[in-house]
Amino acid sequence: MKKIVFIILIIASLLMISCSNSDQTVEENENETEGKVIMISPEEAKENLDEDSEIVLLDVRTPSEYESGHIEDAVLLPLDQLNEKASEVIPDQEKIYYVYCRSGNRSATAAQLLVDMGYENIYDLGGIIDWPYDTVK
């Protein structure tokens, strides 16, 4: 019985340490956003896009996915072309970019690649499947 209680206490301690470290990481990301990918909700993104026409929406899906429906004014730059065409399609590394894909996987990859390439204001919007607003074809 003592052995089980001891194991439970160790697991609980590890969980508490893990949770406190993740809270610290969130605070660090909020304070030091340059050079890091920042997550943004569709609601916050929509509000910002309505207020600031300089923000660039970057769709990293395939051309056929883009044609089937995309967020208005989004620029298409498929993930598989990001390394070769980023400097041509999105040359300003200081602009604000909201990156999205279908479900959020490719946007996370693309956002990190852009940060690694020197882009300074990269926000991961996730997937268009979570976008509750209108899209265009």
N, C-alpha and C positions, 0 to 999 in steps of 0.2 A: 504494500500500500504506500509506504514511504517513497519507494522508487517511482511509482506512478505520479505522486504529487510533485516530486522533484523534477520529473520530465515535463510535466505541465507547466511548472514555474519557469523552466528554461525556455520552453516554446513561447510562453507569454512574454518573457523578457525580450526574446529575439523579435517578436512581432512589434513590441513597443519601440524598440530601437529602430526597426525598419520604418515604422510610421513616422517617427520623429525626424529621420533623415529625409524622407520624401517631402515632409512639410518644409524643411529647410531648403530643399532644392527648389520648390515652388517660389519661396520668398526670394531666393537668389535669382531665379529667372525673371521675376518681376522687377528686381532692382538692376540687373545687368542684362538687358535684352540685346544689346549689340552683339552680333555674331552668333545669335541663337535663334532657333525657330520658336515662334510664339504661336500658341493655339488661339483661335478666335472662333466664337460661336457664329452661326448664321445671323442671328439677331443683331449682334454687335457689328458684324461685317456689313449688313444691310444699312444700318444706321450710319456707319462711317462712309460707305459708298454714296449714300444720298447727300452727305454733307461735303465730301471731298472728291472732286472729279479727277484728281491726280493719282488716286490709288489705282493700281493695275491689277485686274483679275487675270489670273493665269490658269488656263485649263490644260492639264497635262495628260488628258485622255487621247485616244486615237482620233484621227479625222472623222471616221464614221460615227463614233460616239458623240463627238462635238456637233456633227450635222444633225444628229437625232434630237438634240436639244441642249442648250448651254445657257449660262447666265448671261444676260444682256451685256454687251461690250467686252466680253471675255476675249482674251488673246489666246489662240491655240499654240501650244508648244508641247508636243507629245514627249512623254518621259524618255522614250528611246532616242529622241533627237536633242535632248537638253544640253548635253555636253558640247555638241557641235554647233548648235544654233542659238544658244542663250545670248551670247554677246551681240548677235545680229538682231534677234527679235526683241530682246529687252536689254538694251545697252547701258542704261543708267543703273548702276549698282547702288545708288543711294535712294532711289524711289521706294515707295511702299508697294509690296506685292502680296496679294492674297492668292494662295495656290490651292486649287481643288482638283479632284478627280471624280470617280464614280462613288467609291465607298470610303476613301480616306487612306488607303495603303500607298498608292502611287503618289499622292500629294505629300505624304510624310517623307517618302524617299526623295522626291523632287525638291522639297523645301530644304532638306538637309544638304543635298547636292549644291543648291544655290548658295547657301551659307558657306559651304566649303569653297565655293568659287569666288567668294568675297562680297556677295550681296549682303547688305546691311539690315534691311527691314523686311524680313520674310515672315509671313503669317500663314499658318496651315489652317485652311478653312475646312478641311476634311472632304467629305463626299457630297456630290450634288444630290444624292438620294436623301440627304438631310436638309436640303434647301427648301424651305416652305413657301418660297416666293415664286413669281413667274419666271419662266425660262422662254427662250426664243429658239426658232429653228432657222 
